[in-house]
Amino acid sequence: MPTDDAAPADAPATADTDVSSLGYEDARDQLVDIVARLESGQVGLEESMTLWQRAEALAAHCTQWLDRAEERIAASED
């Protein structure tokens, strides 16, 4: 689970970037881009599988960010 609220300023958000180092917005943006590429039908099977795996990791990472934010909100309400 991420330990900071944002990715390091010097960490570019590219398809090769380790998912765990991404901030929420960068991970979400990459996920949106991958979904668009997959939906376009313009990528081959092998690339589709690679993109799908990255999308799964990005979706899980975004979920972790959102769960953590929800926990922080709930804790601040107590």
TORPA-4810 file (N, C-alpha, C, O; in nm, 3 decimals):
<nodes>
NODE_1_0.085_-0.117_0.000_0.000_0.000_0.000_0.089_0.123_0.000_0.195_0.121_0.064_M
NODE_2_0.050_0.231_-0.070_0.134_0.350_-0.077_0.153_0.411_0.060_0.067_0.402_0.147_P
NODE_3_0.268_0.474_0.078_0.295_0.538_0.205_0.286_0.689_0.196_0.279_0.755_0.300_T
NODE_4_0.286_0.745_0.076_0.276_0.889_0.056_0.148_0.919_-0.019_0.086_0.830_-0.078_D
NODE_5_0.108_1.047_-0.017_-0.011_1.087_-0.089_0.015_1.117_-0.235_-0.079_1.138_-0.311_D
NODE_6_0.141_1.119_-0.277_0.173_1.147_-0.416_0.300_1.073_-0.454_0.381_1.036_-0.368_A
NODE_7_0.317_1.052_-0.584_0.439_0.990_-0.633_0.552_1.091_-0.623_0.526_1.212_-0.624_A
NODE_8_0.676_1.046_-0.614_0.787_1.140_-0.611_0.784_1.230_-0.734_0.748_1.185_-0.843_P
NODE_9_0.823_1.356_-0.717_0.817_1.453_-0.826_0.906_1.412_-0.943_0.877_1.447_-1.058_A
NODE_10_1.013_1.337_-0.916_1.105_1.299_-1.023_1.070_1.164_-1.087_1.147_1.114_-1.168_D
NODE_11_0.956_1.106_-1.051_0.917_0.977_-1.107_0.818_0.999_-1.221_0.701_1.028_-1.197_A
NODE_12_0.864_0.985_-1.346_0.772_1.004_-1.458_0.670_0.891_-1.463_0.703_0.776_-1.433_P
NODE_13_0.550_0.924_-1.499_0.443_0.825_-1.506_0.439_0.768_-1.647_0.370_0.820_-1.734_A
NODE_14_0.513_0.661_-1.668_0.515_0.595_-1.797_0.464_0.453_-1.781_0.447_0.404_-1.670_T
NODE_15_0.441_0.388_-1.893_0.393_0.251_-1.891_0.496_0.157_-1.827_0.461_0.046_-1.786_A
NODE_16_0.621_0.200_-1.819_0.725_0.117_-1.760_0.744_0.144_-1.611_0.816_0.071_-1.543_D
NODE_17_0.680_0.249_-1.560_0.694_0.285_-1.420_0.631_0.178_-1.332_0.524_0.126_-1.362_T
NODE_18_0.700_0.145_-1.223_0.647_0.050_-1.127_0.515_0.106_-1.073_0.510_0.219_-1.025_D
NODE_19_0.410_0.028_-1.079_0.277_0.071_-1.039_0.277_0.123_-0.896_0.210_0.222_-0.867_V
NODE_20_0.350_0.058_-0.807_0.348_0.098_-0.666_0.407_0.236_-0.643_0.385_0.294_-0.536_S
NODE_21_0.481_0.289_-0.738_0.541_0.422_-0.721_0.451_0.533_-0.774_0.486_0.651_-0.763_S
NODE_22_0.337_0.498_-0.833_0.249_0.597_-0.892_0.153_0.658_-0.792_0.105_0.590_-0.701_L
NODE_23_0.124_0.785_-0.809_0.017_0.848_-0.736_-0.116_0.805_-0.796_-0.120_0.745_-0.903_G
NODE_24_-0.223_0.837_-0.727_-0.356_0.795_-0.773_-0.387_0.848_-0.913_-0.430_0.771_-0.999_Y
NODE_25_-0.367_0.977_-0.936_-0.404_1.036_-1.064_-0.326_0.975_-1.180_-0.382_0.948_-1.286_E
NODE_26_-0.196_0.955_-1.160_-0.114_0.894_-1.266_-0.160_0.752_-1.296_-0.170_0.713_-1.412_D
NODE_27_-0.188_0.675_-1.191_-0.234_0.537_-1.211_-0.369_0.536_-1.282_-0.391_0.456_-1.374_A
NODE_28_-0.460_0.623_-1.239_-0.592_0.631_-1.302_-0.580_0.671_-1.449_-0.647_0.613_-1.534_R
NODE_29_-0.495_0.769_-1.479_-0.478_0.813_-1.617_-0.422_0.702_-1.705_-0.467_0.683_-1.818_D
NODE_30_-0.325_0.628_-1.653_-0.270_0.515_-1.730_-0.378_0.410_-1.753_-0.387_0.351_-1.861_Q
NODE_31_-0.459_0.385_-1.652_-0.566_0.287_-1.664_-0.666_0.329_-1.771_-0.707_0.246_-1.853_L
NODE_32_-0.704_0.455_-1.772_-0.796_0.506_-1.874_-0.736_0.490_-2.013_-0.806_0.450_-2.106_V
NODE_33_-0.607_0.521_-2.028_-0.540_0.507_-2.157_-0.539_0.362_-2.204_-0.563_0.333_-2.321_D
NODE_34_-0.510_0.270_-2.112_-0.506_0.129_-2.148_-0.643_0.079_-2.191_-0.656_0.007_-2.290_I
NODE_35_-0.746_0.117_-2.117_-0.882_0.075_-2.152_-0.917_0.125_-2.292_-0.975_0.051_-2.372_V
NODE_36_-0.882_0.249_-2.322_-0.910_0.303_-2.456_-0.837_0.225_-2.564_-0.894_0.196_-2.670_A
NODE_37_-0.711_0.189_-2.538_-0.635_0.111_-2.635_-0.696_-0.027_-2.655_-0.707_-0.075_-2.768_R
NODE_38_-0.734_-0.091_-2.546_-0.795_-0.224_-2.557_-0.928_-0.218_-2.630_-0.958_-0.304_-2.712_L
NODE_39_-1.008_-0.117_-2.599_-1.138_-0.104_-2.663_-1.128_-0.069_-2.811_-1.221_-0.097_-2.887_E
NODE_40_-1.018_-0.009_-2.851_-1.001_0.029_-2.991_-0.987_-0.094_-3.082_-1.018_-0.087_-3.201_S
NODE_41_-0.942_-0.205_-3.024_-0.923_-0.326_-3.104_-0.804_-0.320_-3.196_-0.790_-0.405_-3.285_G
NODE_42_-0.717_-0.222_-3.178_-0.603_-0.202_-3.267_-0.475_-0.267_-3.217_-0.370_-0.251_-3.280_Q
NODE_43_-0.481_-0.340_-3.106_-0.361_-0.405_-3.053_-0.375_-0.556_-3.069_-0.485_-0.611_-3.063_V
NODE_44_-0.262_-0.621_-3.090_-0.262_-0.765_-3.106_-0.286_-0.838_-2.975_-0.290_-0.776_-2.868_G
NODE_45_-0.302_-0.968_-2.984_-0.332_-1.050_-2.867_-0.224_-1.041_-2.761_-0.254_-1.022_-2.643_L
NODE_46_-0.100_-1.054_-2.801_0.010_-1.052_-2.704_0.016_-0.918_-2.632_0.030_-0.915_-2.509_E
NODE_47_0.007_-0.808_-2.706_0.009_-0.676_-2.642_-0.115_-0.656_-2.556_-0.108_-0.595_-2.449_E
NODE_48_-0.228_-0.707_-2.602_-0.351_-0.696_-2.523_-0.336_-0.763_-2.387_-0.380_-0.711_-2.285_S
NODE_49_-0.272_-0.879_-2.387_-0.253_-0.950_-2.260_-0.160_-0.872_-2.168_-0.185_-0.865_-2.047_M
NODE_50_-0.055_-0.812_-2.222_0.036_-0.731_-2.142_-0.036_-0.609_-2.087_-0.021_-0.575_-1.970_T
NODE_51_-0.114_-0.543_-2.173_-0.190_-0.427_-2.129_-0.292_-0.465_-2.021_-0.311_-0.393_-1.924_L
NODE_52_-0.357_-0.580_-2.040_-0.456_-0.625_-1.942_-0.392_-0.646_-1.805_-0.448_-0.606_-1.703_W
NODE_53_-0.274_-0.708_-1.804_-0.205_-0.732_-1.677_-0.169_-0.601_-1.609_-0.184_-0.587_-1.488_Q
NODE_54_-0.122_-0.505_-1.687_-0.089_-0.373_-1.629_-0.216_-0.306_-1.578_-0.215_-0.244_-1.471_R
NODE_55_-0.324_-0.317_-1.653_-0.451_-0.257_-1.611_-0.499_-0.317_-1.479_-0.549_-0.245_-1.393_A
NODE_56_-0.485_-0.447_-1.465_-0.524_-0.512_-1.339_-0.442_-0.456_-1.223_-0.497_-0.428_-1.116_E
NODE_57_-0.312_-0.441_-1.242_-0.225_-0.388_-1.137_-0.261_-0.242_-1.106_-0.264_-0.202_-0.990_A
NODE_58_-0.288_-0.163_-1.210_-0.326_-0.023_-1.190_-0.459_-0.012_-1.116_-0.474_0.072_-1.027_L
NODE_59_-0.556_-0.096_-1.153_-0.687_-0.093_-1.087_-0.673_-0.129_-0.939_-0.736_-0.066_-0.854_A
NODE_60_-0.592_-0.228_-0.908_-0.570_-0.267_-0.768_-0.502_-0.153_-0.692_-0.536_-0.126_-0.577_A
NODE_61_-0.408_-0.089_-0.755_-0.336_0.023_-0.692_-0.432_0.139_-0.664_-0.428_0.198_-0.556_H
NODE_62_-0.517_0.171_-0.759_-0.616_0.277_-0.739_-0.711_0.241_-0.626_-0.747_0.327_-0.545_C
NODE_63_-0.752_0.117_-0.620_-0.840_0.072_-0.512_-0.772_0.090_-0.377_-0.836_0.132_-0.280_T
NODE_64_-0.643_0.058_-0.368_-0.569_0.078_-0.243_-0.568_0.224_-0.203_-0.588_0.257_-0.086_Q
NODE_65_-0.544_0.312_-0.299_-0.545_0.456_-0.271_-0.681_0.499_-0.217_-0.689_0.570_-0.117_W
NODE_66_-0.788_0.455_-0.283_-0.922_0.495_-0.242_-0.959_0.436_-0.106_-1.020_0.505_-0.024_L
NODE_67_-0.922_0.312_-0.081_-0.949_0.250_0.049_-0.877_0.326_0.159_-0.933_0.350_0.266_D
NODE_68_-0.753_0.363_0.133_-0.676_0.437_0.232_-0.737_0.574_0.259_-0.744_0.619_0.374_R
NODE_69_-0.782_0.640_0.154_-0.847_0.770_0.172_-0.975_0.756_0.254_-1.004_0.838_0.341_A
NODE_70_-1.051_0.651_0.226_-1.174_0.625_0.302_-1.143_0.601_0.450_-1.214_0.651_0.537_E
NODE_71_-1.038_0.525_0.477_-0.998_0.499_0.615_-0.958_0.628_0.686_-0.992_0.648_0.803_E
NODE_72_-0.886_0.715_0.615_-0.844_0.841_0.676_-0.964_0.930_0.705_-0.968_0.997_0.808_R
NODE_73_-1.061_0.931_0.616_-1.182_1.011_0.638_-1.258_0.957_0.757_-1.301_1.034_0.844_I
NODE_74_-1.275_0.825_0.762_-1.347_0.764_0.874_-1.276_0.791_1.006_-1.341_0.816_1.108_A
NODE_75_-1.144_0.785_1.005_-1.067_0.809_1.127_-1.081_0.954_1.173_-1.082_0.982_1.293_A
NODE_76_-1.090_1.045_1.078_-1.100_1.186_1.117_-1.240_1.221_1.169_-1.258_1.322_1.237_S
NODE_77_-1.337_1.137_1.137_-1.474_1.159_1.185_-1.494_1.109_1.328_-1.589_1.147_1.395_E
NODE_78_-1.403_1.024_1.373_-1.415_0.969_1.509_-1.372_1.067_1.614_-1.376_1.036_1.733_D
</nodes>
